[in-house]
Structure formats: structure tokens, C-alpha cells
Amino acid sequence: MFNNTRRKLALLNTLVFLLILAILGTLLYVHMRYRLIHEVDENLTSAKHQIESSSDTSDYLPMNQQQSDDRDEKTCYLLWDAEGHLLAQFPQKAFSPAQIKQLYAHLDTTAMRTVSLEDHSFRMLHFTSGPIPGYEKTASMSIMSSLEDVNHTLFVLLKDILIGLAAGAVISTAAGLFLAGRALVPIRNSWDKQQQFVADASHELRTPAAIIQAQTEMLLRQPSHTIEEESPHIAEILKESQRMSKLLGDLLTLARSDSNQLEISPSSIALDKLLGELTDHFQLLSITKEIEITADIPSPLQLWGDEGRIRQLLIILLDNALKFTPESGKIKIEGRYQANSVYIKITDNGCGIAKEDLPRIFERFYRGNKARSHSAGSSGLGLSIAKWIVDVHSGTIRVDSELGQGTEVALTFPQKKPV
């Protein structure tokens, strides 16, 4: 799939690049043609002005040049009488009678124009002229300038442009393949992560679904048993249903966060009261494990944010600390103002996290010690949600941990309402 997409992107890049080159080449050709023709026109206009302003126009005519059929002559002069008959041409025999007949058709206007005679092109300027010594019947004059040099220059330019387009096609194809490959790297990575995410989610959902199915089948095998007799199976079904419900809720949260469908409702939060409330709640949960939970929270301690999401964040972190702290362990909660920020720290002396796992703890479904995580009922989504909540509040989260020593989670949030 990606190879086909890469080829299509490379082809599109090549076509766009060639289109740009073609447009630039066309503009260059048109501009150069205009400049060259304009230069010839200026020379013709200058020759006309010199002839008109001179008292002896014969000074500007090559009347003494030898007869020649050489078509490399740059400029030719033709003298016409009032009836449009050719009186003379300089150099002599520059044009054949057939060509003179063709030129006669262009004597009806004084506008500058291009005239094609057989295989040659000329720029022609025709204007009214006074008598010229030796040719007193002269009524008008035509000045012809050969465009051979201009056409040759344009031909060479056109050839260079075509060569440039061919070279551009090769270069743009190679560059297009390279750039398309680079552009597809993040897409491929996102696709791989999505595939892994779907596979992990399916795996996580398969286990509780299988347990619920098995326990339900056990109930159906003994239809005469009472609820009390089947209570272990019912309890297991309830436990796995709750686990599946929580997993689905976490997946929905992450899916909405990815598509920017989750909006927060920020307001001023009494963080000291919220932390005190959660401390009391988790102290009740820690009684069975005899874990000591202490809090060092000044009052007042205010935070600007979505109270529901901040509560969810703290519950995720405290729940992780409680899960992975052994019996008779300690959990400490701290909160304070720090410069222009609100600082929260949750420390435990639990089993800790391996150094090589720390960079990946915020990845979805990632679990460093999978056996430990499964036994604790973890799906590997909690810290991913926690990271999203911190990011959406423009905060930072830092986790420091050592195996067997414990874990420290530090949160920093802007103190004031964002402008």
C-alpha cells in the first residue's frame, strides 16, 4: 500500500515540478523573444529617424555596395514610388522579383511587422520618405532587418529549455521518490502505531470477553443452582465487566483526544481541597495494605483548569502509586506554588520502574513488567491519558524512578489563567 502511495506522490511531485519548469521556461522564452525583437525594432526606428532628419539620405543607404545575393546582410533598404513600384533596393538584388511581389502586400501600413520570405524572416518598417538623389520619384521607403540571428538564438534557447525539462524530469523523479519516502515516514509510523493500538485493544478486550463467556456458560450448566451457590462466577463476571467498561472508557477518551473532540471547561480550582479529598479517599483504600499516605499541601492552593480532568489525572497517579507500593509502604503527596507555576509531586517507595522502560511509559498499552501489570489489573492506558490531560493544560509531567527504590511523579502547571 505504501509503495503504491509513494509512487503516486512521486509522480505528482514530478508533474508539479515539470509544470513549474515549463511555465518558467515559457516565460523565459517569451521574454527573450520580446527583448530580441524589441532590440531589432529599436534599430529600425533609429535608422528611420536618421534618414528623416538627414539632409542627404543617401549617406545612410549602401548605394555603393557591390551587388550580392548574400542573405547574411543585416539590413536592407527598399525605395518605392507613389504607385507602389520598387525603384531600388540596397544592397542590390537583395530580394528576388517574387519576394518583391510578396513585400508589396505589406505596404498598406506603417506598423512594425514580421515578414516571412521563403525560409527567411525579416522585421519590416515602412514609412513615407522624401525624394532621394538619383531616385527623385521615391515616395516611401522600407527598412528590412534579417531575423536569422534572432531565430538562431531563440532556437538554441528553446533547445536548452527542452534539455532542462528532460533533466528536470529525471531529477524531479528521483527527488520525488526521496521526498515521498520521507513524507510517508510519519504516516507509516502512525499507521503502525494504529495497527498496534488496534491489536492491543483487541487483545485486552478478548480476555475479559472470554472470561465472561466462560463464566456464563458455567452458570447455564447448572440452572438449578441458587444465586448464592453461583456467586463466585457472578462476581467474576461483574469484575471482568467492570474491567471491560473501564477499558472502553479509556479507549474512547484517547480516541476523542486524538480527533480533538474532547473539550475542557477550565475554571479556578481549589487544588488544596481537591488533593485533601483524594488523600482521604485513598487512605481508606490503603488500609488493607497498611500503606501510609501523607500530604503536605498549603492552603489556599489555586489552579486554573478543568476540575474533572485534573481529578482524573490525580486519581490515575495515586491509583498507580497504591497498586505498586508493597504493604507497609509510604506515599507522599506535595503541592505548592513554585515561581509562576503550581507544583504537585507524588512519591512512593514501591517497586519502581526500570530505567529502559521510563522513556516509553506514556505509550498506549505499554507495560514494562507485563506480569505485574496484569496482576494489578492495568491496561497500560492510564499514563497515556494522564499525559494528554497535562498537555491540554499546558503543563509538564516528569517521572523519576528506580527499581526497588520507588517512583516520583512531578507535575507543573501554569498558575494563572492563560491570556
Stockholm file with secondary structure:
# STOCKHOLM 1.0

chainA/1-419         MFNNTRRKLALLNTLVFLLILAILGTLLYVHMRYRLIHEVDENLTSAKHQIESSSDTSDYLPMNQQQSDDRDEKTCYLLWDAEGHLLAQFPQKAFSPAQIKQLYAHLDTTAMRTVSLEDHSFRMLHFTSGPIPGYEKTASMSIMSSLEDVNHTLFVLLKDILIGLAAGAVISTAAGLFLAGRALVPIRNSWDKQQQFVADASHELRTPAAIIQAQTEMLLRQPSHTIEEESPHIAEILKESQRMSKLLGDLLTLARSDSNQLEISPSSIALDKLLGELTDHFQLLSITKEIEITADIPSPLQLWGDEGRIRQLLIILLDNALKFTPESGKIKIEGRYQANSVYIKITDNGCGIAKEDLPRIFERFYRGNKARSHSAGSSGLGLSIAKWIVDVHSGTIRVDSELGQGTEVALTFPQKKPV
#=GR chainA/1-419 SS CHHHHHHHHHHHHHHHHHHHHHHHHHHHHHHHHHHHHHHHHHHHHHHHHHHHHCSCGGGGSCTTSCCCCCTTCSEEEEEECTTSCEEEEESTTSSCHHHHHHHHTTTTCCSCEEEEETTEEEEEEEEECCCBTTBTTCCEEEEEEECHHHHHHHHHHHHHHHHHHHHHHHHHHHHHHHHHHHHHHHHHHHHHHHHHHHHHHHHHHHHHHHHHHHHHHHHHHCTTSCTTTTHHHHHHHHHHHHHHHHHHHHHHHHHHHHTTCCCCCCEEEEHHHHHHHHHHHHHHHTTTTTCEEEEECCSSCEEEECHHHHHHHHHHHHHHHHHTSCTTCEEEEEEEEETTEEEEEEEECSSCCCTTTGGGTTSTTCCSSHHHHHHTTCCSCHHHHHHHHHHHTTCEEEEEEETTTEEEEEEEEESSCCC
#=GC SS_cons         CHHHHHHHHHHHHHHHHHHHHHHHHHHHHHHHHHHHHHHHHHHHHHHHHHHHHCSCGGGGSCTTSCCCCCTTCSEEEEEECTTSCEEEEESTTSSCHHHHHHHHTTTTCCSCEEEEETTEEEEEEEEECCCBTTBTTCCEEEEEEECHHHHHHHHHHHHHHHHHHHHHHHHHHHHHHHHHHHHHHHHHHHHHHHHHHHHHHHHHHHHHHHHHHHHHHHHHHCTTSCTTTTHHHHHHHHHHHHHHHHHHHHHHHHHHHHTTCCCCCCEEEEHHHHHHHHHHHHHHHTTTTTCEEEEECCSSCEEEECHHHHHHHHHHHHHHHHHTSCTTCEEEEEEEEETTEEEEEEEECSSCCCTTTGGGTTSTTCCSSHHHHHHTTCCSCHHHHHHHHHHHTTCEEEEEEETTTEEEEEEEEESSCCC
//
